[in-house]
């Protein structure tokens, strides 16, 4: 059986990552997609079905729950 050695290292406060700031373009892009879906669904749900499916598929595949507006 292999042994695992851990060497404790004190954290270096200088090497910490800088604070991340949200990207307003990400949030605005998601808001625009939702507005487009709402508009298409309200104006002509049956006629715009293929456009709604396309946007919905893009929304589901490009923006996952694990996505973050932080860079």
Secondary structure, DSSP 8 states (H G I E B T S, - for coil): ------------GGGS-----B-HHHHHHHHHHHHHHHHHHHH-TTTTHHHHHHHHHHHHHHS-TT--SB-
